């Protein structure tokens, strides 16, 4: 039998971390209780009587709860079940929750939370995953008027109550929310972007930059670059990665081009390497150190410091090269003309220069001509089949309808070719100027009139003699 530490049979005692609470003789059944933090819960061991002691009853438990001032959240159903087990089984029933309050709910102040959809494309590389990380980007690109963050409204707090019936105050939580910075605005509980651009978060402030600046190289760490504004790349661009820009692009090192499309200019300090399959489409001009094994098209002037090698280059204006700039192999189209240090080389790949023509119209003409050849072959085969003597009337009627459609398509394509013929020649004053040598084997064409160079030409300007219907080399 346990003794009260105070000598009072009704006083509390220690029992395996719980206090024994008696009401009456110490041989009577009693409770060993313990309170949780903040007295939110009361748990008890139900202890049977010793010898002739009295068993626990609901009234006895009520008196014990009164002694320890437990007035709220009493779980009488669980208590009565535990009393029954303890009395009938003459055994201790341990660790029963007999009273329970409720914790306070903190008040949360209103705050702006970043739009979670903006992070969906930001993925970390996983060597085991079958993912092409060229298609993923660490940058967050947003559109004008896109929602960047949403206001989370205030969540009211609620007081708690412990098992003594005492109210427990709630805490106040103030989350560190997002705020809007440069090129953003706040409207109707939203932070919106004022422009197309790159979203930057710095010290919980959102700002949108018109330009995308990449401090290093373009590779698997960046993925393909797709940006609505200007792009500046301070490192090289690796093979296999694409660039699409709604503005201009500046690359401070070498551009190992796979595919790039820009609305504005393209400037490459280190030169452009295409590896035979590279494709450039530039809405402005191109300025670079060299172009090698590439297909490049620009609406404005293309300026190349040194060489254009084995490339197909197209411009609606001029190609400007330095006095030592060489064009070695490939097809060059420049509407208003070319200035270069030299063109072609002996025993090298043939170089063909085309000036004074709208290459877009010429390409469309060639496309339509190819289509006419295909249509002619189809019609010839169809007429051969229609000549069969055993052809029934139903099949013949279907073939005649197909013949009619093919002939109509043929007339449309032929008319388009005729229209394009008058649009191809656009600048009869285009000239080719070379301060060095034009090597034998070079073909020069102005407004579809050609000059095949069979002897070296040095320091010449080649222009069109329209009256004579020929190209004329003149000394510079």
C-alpha positions in Angstrom: 0.0 0.0 0.0 1.3 3.4 -1.0 1.6 6.2 1.6 0.9 9.9 1.0 4.0 12.0 1.0 2.2 14.6 3.1 0.7 12.1 5.5 -2.7 13.2 4.2 -4.6 10.1 2.8 -6.2 12.4 0.3 -3.0 14.0 -0.9 -1.2 13.3 -4.2 1.8 11.0 -4.5 4.2 10.1 -7.3 3.5 6.8 -9.2 5.5 6.2 -12.4 5.3 9.8 -13.4 1.7 10.2 -12.3 0.2 11.5 -9.1 -2.0 9.2 -7.0 -5.2 11.0 -6.1 -7.3 9.4 -3.2 -10.7 10.3 -1.8 -11.2 8.2 1.3 -9.1 5.3 2.6 -5.9 4.6 0.9 -6.9 1.0 0.4 -9.9 2.2 -1.7 -9.7 2.3 -5.5 -8.2 5.5 -6.8 -6.7 7.3 -9.8 -3.1 8.1 -10.7 -3.3 11.2 -13.0 -1.1 13.3 -15.2 -1.8 16.5 -17.0 -0.4 17.3 -20.5 1.3 20.6 -21.4 -1.0 23.6 -20.7 -3.4 21.1 -19.0 -5.1 20.4 -22.3 -5.5 16.7 -21.4 -5.8 14.6 -18.3 -4.9 11.0 -18.4 -5.3 8.5 -15.6 -4.6 4.9 -14.4 -7.6 3.3 -12.8 -6.3 1.4 -9.8 -8.4 -1.3 -8.0 -8.9 -1.4 -4.2 -6.6 -3.3 -1.8 -8.1 -5.9 0.6 -11.4 -4.6 2.0 -11.1 -1.2 0.3 -14.0 0.3 -1.7 -14.0 0.0 -5.5 -14.0 3.1 -7.7 -17.4 4.5 -8.6 -18.5 7.4 -10.8 -19.2 9.5 -7.8 -15.8 8.8 -6.4 -14.2 9.8 -9.7 -16.3 13.0 -9.7 -15.0 13.9 -6.2 -11.4 13.2 -7.3 -11.9 15.5 -10.4 -13.3 18.1 -8.1 -10.2 17.9 -5.9 -7.9 18.6 -8.9 -10.3 21.2 -10.4 -11.1 19.4 -13.6 -14.4 20.9 -14.8 -14.2 20.9 -18.6 -14.2 18.2 -21.3 -14.7 15.2 -18.9 -15.1 12.0 -20.9 -17.6 10.1 -18.8 -18.2 7.4 -21.3 -14.6 6.4 -21.2 -14.4 6.9 -17.5 -17.4 4.5 -16.8 -16.0 1.9 -19.1 -12.6 2.0 -17.3 -14.3 1.8 -13.9 -16.2 -1.3 -15.0 -13.0 -3.0 -16.3 -11.1 -2.0 -13.1 -13.8 -3.2 -10.7 -15.0 -6.4 -12.4 -11.5 -7.5 -13.3 -9.8 -6.3 -10.1 -7.0 -5.0 -12.3 -5.3 -1.8 -13.1 -6.6 -0.1 -16.3 -3.7 2.2 -17.5 -3.5 5.4 -19.5 -7.1 6.4 -20.1 -7.9 9.9 -21.5 -10.5 11.1 -19.1 -10.7 14.9 -19.9 -9.8 16.9 -22.9 -9.8 20.6 -23.8 -8.9 22.2 -27.1 -5.8 24.1 -28.2 -6.1 27.7 -29.3 -5.9 28.3 -33.1 -3.5 31.0 -34.1 -4.6 34.0 -36.0 -2.7 34.3 -39.4 -2.3 37.8 -40.8 -3.0 38.4 -44.5 -0.1 38.0 -46.9 0.7 37.6 -50.6 1.7 34.1 -51.7 3.6 33.5 -54.9 1.6 31.8 -57.7 2.7 28.1 -57.4 2.1 27.6 -61.1 5.1 29.7 -61.9 7.5 27.1 -60.5 6.0 24.1 -62.4 8.7 24.2 -65.2 11.6 24.5 -62.8 13.0 21.0 -62.3 16.2 19.6 -60.9 18.2 17.2 -63.0 17.9 13.5 -62.2 20.5 11.3 -63.8 18.1 8.3 -63.6 15.1 10.1 -65.1 14.3 9.7 -68.8 13.9 13.5 -69.4 15.3 15.8 -72.0 16.4 18.6 -69.8 17.0 20.8 -72.9 13.2 21.4 -72.7 13.3 22.6 -69.1 14.5 26.0 -67.8 15.5 27.4 -64.4 14.1 30.7 -65.4 10.6 31.9 -64.7 9.2 33.7 -67.8 6.0 35.6 -67.4 3.6 37.4 -69.7 2.1 40.9 -69.3 -0.8 40.9 -66.9 0.0 37.5 -65.6 -0.7 36.9 -61.9 2.5 36.6 -59.9 1.1 36.4 -56.4 -2.3 36.2 -54.6 -3.4 37.7 -51.3 -4.2 35.1 -48.7 -6.9 36.7 -46.4 -6.6 37.0 -42.7 -7.4 33.8 -40.8 -9.1 34.7 -37.5 -7.7 33.2 -34.3 -9.7 31.2 -31.7 -9.1 30.9 -28.0 -8.5 27.4 -26.5 -9.7 25.9 -23.2 -8.0 23.5 -20.8 -9.6 20.9 -18.6 -9.9 23.4 -15.8 -12.2 25.5 -18.0 -9.6 28.2 -18.3 -9.4 30.1 -21.6 -6.1 29.9 -23.5 -5.2 32.9 -25.6 -4.3 32.5 -29.3 -1.0 33.5 -30.9 -0.6 35.9 -33.8 1.3 34.6 -36.9 2.6 37.1 -39.5 3.9 35.1 -42.5 6.7 36.7 -44.5 4.8 37.3 -47.7 5.8 38.4 -51.1 5.7 42.0 -52.2 5.7 43.6 -55.7 8.7 45.4 -57.1 9.8 46.8 -60.5 7.4 46.3 -63.4 4.6 44.9 -61.2 1.3 46.3 -59.9 -1.3 45.3 -57.3 -4.9 44.9 -58.4 -7.8 43.2 -56.6 -5.8 41.1 -54.2 -3.3 40.1 -57.0 0.2 41.1 -57.9 0.4 41.3 -61.7 3.2 41.7 -64.2 3.3 44.9 -66.2 5.5 43.5 -69.0 6.6 40.3 -70.7 9.9 39.2 -69.1 11.9 37.2 -66.5 10.5 37.0 -63.0 13.1 37.5 -60.3 12.5 37.0 -56.5 15.0 38.8 -54.3 14.4 39.1 -50.5 10.7 38.3 -51.0 10.3 41.1 -53.5 9.1 40.2 -57.0 10.3 42.1 -60.0 10.1 41.5 -63.8 13.1 42.2 -66.0 12.7 43.1 -69.7 16.1 41.4 -70.4 17.3 37.9 -69.7 21.0 37.9 -68.7 22.7 34.5 -68.4 26.0 34.9 -66.6 27.5 31.6 -67.7 27.0 29.3 -70.7 23.8 27.9 -72.3 23.7 24.1 -71.7 21.9 21.6 -69.5 22.0 24.0 -66.6 19.8 26.4 -68.5 17.9 24.3 -71.1 16.7 25.9 -74.3 16.2 29.7 -74.1 12.7 31.0 -74.8 12.3 34.6 -73.9 10.0 37.4 -75.1 12.6 40.2 -74.8 16.4 40.7 -75.3 18.8 38.0 -74.2 22.4 38.4 -73.2 24.6 35.3 -72.8 28.0 35.9 -71.3 29.3 32.3 -71.9 29.2 30.0 -75.0 26.1 28.3 -76.3 26.5 24.5 -76.5 25.5 22.3 -79.4 22.0 20.9 -79.2 20.4 23.9 -77.4 17.9 26.3 -79.1 17.3 30.0 -78.6 14.0 31.8 -79.3 13.9 35.6 -78.5 11.3 38.2 -79.0 14.1 40.8 -79.0 17.8 40.9 -79.8 20.4 38.4 -78.7 24.0 39.1 -77.6 26.4 36.2 -77.2 29.8 37.1 -75.8 31.6 33.9 -76.8 31.1 31.2 -79.4 27.6 30.3 -80.7 27.4 26.5 -81.4 24.1 26.9 -83.2 21.4 24.3 -83.4 18.5 26.6 -84.0 17.9 30.2 -83.1 15.1 32.6 -84.0 15.2 36.2 -83.0 12.9 39.1 -83.7 15.7 41.6 -83.3 19.5 41.6 -84.0 22.0 38.9 -83.3 25.5 39.8 -82.2 28.1 37.0 -81.5 31.5 38.0 -80.4 33.1 34.6 -80.8 31.7 33.4 -84.1 28.9 31.1 -85.3 29.4 27.3 -85.8 26.6 25.3 -87.3 28.1 21.8 -87.9 26.1 21.6 -91.2 22.6 21.6 -89.6 22.6 24.9 -87.7 19.7 27.2 -88.5 19.5 31.0 -87.8 16.5 33.2 -88.5 17.1 36.8 -87.5 14.5 39.6 -87.8 17.2 42.3 -87.6 20.9 42.1 -88.6 23.7 39.8 -87.7 27.2 40.8 -86.5 29.8 38.1 -85.8 33.4 37.1 -86.1 32.8 34.2 -88.5 30.1 31.9 -89.9 30.9 28.3 -90.4 28.8 25.4 -91.7 25.5 27.2 -91.0 22.3 28.3 -92.6 21.6 31.9 -91.6 18.9 34.3 -92.8 18.5 37.9 -91.7 16.3 40.8 -92.8 19.0 43.4 -92.3 22.7 43.6 -93.0 25.0 40.8 -92.0 28.5 41.9 -90.9 31.2 39.3 -90.6 34.8 40.2 -89.5 36.6 37.3 -90.9 35.2 34.3 -92.8 32.0 32.7 -94.1 32.8 29.1 -94.7 30.6 26.4 -96.4 27.4 28.2 -95.4 24.1 29.3 -96.9 23.6 32.9 -95.9 20.6 35.0 -96.8 20.0 38.7 -96.2 17.4 41.3 -97.5 20.1 43.9 -97.4 24.0 43.6 -97.6 26.8 41.4 -96.5 29.7 43.5 -95.2 33.1 42.0 -94.5 36.5 43.4 -93.7 39.3 43.7 -96.2 40.5 40.3 -95.2 37.1 38.7 -94.9 36.7 35.6 -97.1 33.7 33.8 -98.5 34.7 30.2 -98.9 32.1 27.8 -100.3 28.4 27.7 -100.1 25.5 29.9 -101.4 25.3 33.6 -100.5 22.2 35.7 -101.1 22.4 39.4 -100.5 19.7 41.6 -102.1 21.8 44.8 -102.3 25.3 43.4 -102.7 28.4 42.1 -101.0 31.7 43.6 -99.9 34.5 41.1 -99.1 38.2 40.6 -99.1 38.0 37.5 -101.2 35.6 34.9 -102.6 36.3 31.2 -103.3 39.5 29.2 -103.3 41.2 26.9 -105.7 40.3 23.2 -105.2 37.7 24.2 -102.6 34.0 23.8 -102.4 32.2 25.9 -105.1 31.1 29.4 -104.0 27.9 30.9 -105.5 27.0 34.5 -105.0 23.4 35.7 -105.7 22.6 39.5 -105.5 19.7 41.7 -106.6 17.1 39.0 -106.0 14.4 38.4 -103.4 15.5 35.0 -102.2 12.1 34.5 -100.5 10.3 34.9 -103.8 12.8 32.6 -105.5 12.4 29.9 -102.9 8.7 30.1 -103.3 9.1 29.8 -107.0 11.3 26.8 -106.7 8.8 25.2 -104.3 6.0 25.8 -106.8 8.1 24.4 -109.7 8.8 21.3 -107.7 5.1 20.9 -107.0 4.4 21.3 -110.8 6.8 18.5 -111.5 5.0 16.2 -109.0 1.6 17.2 -110.4 2.7 16.5 -114.0 3.9 13.0 -112.9 0.6 12.3 -111.2 -1.4 13.4 -114.2 0.7 11.3 -116.6 0.2 8.2 -114.4 -3.5 8.9 -114.1 -3.9 9.2 -117.9 -2.1 5.9 -118.3 -4.5 4.2 -115.9 -7.6 5.8 -117.6 -6.5 4.4 -121.0 -7.1 0.8 -119.8 -9.8 -0.8 -121.9 -11.4 -2.8 -119.1 -12.0 0.3 -116.8 -15.6 0.4 -115.5 -17.6 3.6 -115.6 -17.6 4.2 -111.9 -13.8 4.1 -111.6 -13.5 6.2 -114.8 -15.7 8.8 -113.3 -13.7 9.0 -110.1 -10.4 9.2 -112.1 -11.9 12.0 -114.3 -12.8 14.0 -111.1 -9.3 13.5 -109.8 -7.8 14.6 -113.1 -9.9 17.8 -113.0 -8.7 18.6 -109.5 -5.0 18.0 -110.4 -5.3 20.2 -113.5 -6.9 23.0 -111.5 -4.1 22.7 -108.9 -1.6 22.7 -111.8 -3.1 26.0 -113.2 -3.0 27.6 -109.8 0.7 26.7 -109.2 1.6 27.8 -112.7 0.0 31.2 -112.2 1.8 31.6 -108.9 5.2 30.9 -110.6 4.3 33.5 -113.3 3.6 36.1 -110.6 6.8 35.3 -108.7 8.9 35.7 -111.8 8.2 39.4 -111.8 9.0 39.7 -108.1 12.4 38.0 -107.9 14.6 40.7 -109.4 14.5 43.6 -106.8 17.8 45.6 -107.1 19.5 46.0 -110.5 22.1 48.3 -108.8 23.4 45.5 -106.5 27.2 45.1 -106.7 29.8 42.7 -105.6 33.1 44.4 -104.4 36.2 42.4 -103.6 39.4 44.0 -102.4 41.4 40.8 -102.8 40.8 37.9 -105.3 37.8 36.1 -106.7 39.0 32.6 -107.3 38.3 30.5 -110.4 35.2 28.3 -110.1 33.1 31.0 -108.4 29.6 31.8 -109.7 28.4 35.4 -109.4 24.8 36.2 -110.2 23.0 39.6 -110.2 19.3 39.7 -111.0 19.6 36.1 -112.4 22.3 37.0 -114.9 25.4 35.0 -114.1 29.2 35.3 -114.5 31.3 32.2 -114.1 34.8 33.1 -113.0 37.4 31.0 -114.9 40.4 33.2 -114.3 41.3 35.0 -111.0 39.8 38.5 -110.7 41.5 40.9 -108.3 40.3 44.1 -106.8 37.1 44.3 -108.7 33.6 45.6 -108.5 31.0 43.5 -110.4 27.8 45.2 -111.5 24.9 44.5 -113.9 25.0 45.9 -117.4 21.3 45.7 -118.0 21.5 46.9 -121.6 24.2 44.4 -122.5 22.5 41.7 -120.5 25.7 40.7 -118.7 27.8 41.3 -115.6 30.8 43.6 -115.9 33.9 43.5 -113.7 35.4 46.9 -113.1 38.6 47.7 -111.2 38.3 49.2 -107.8 
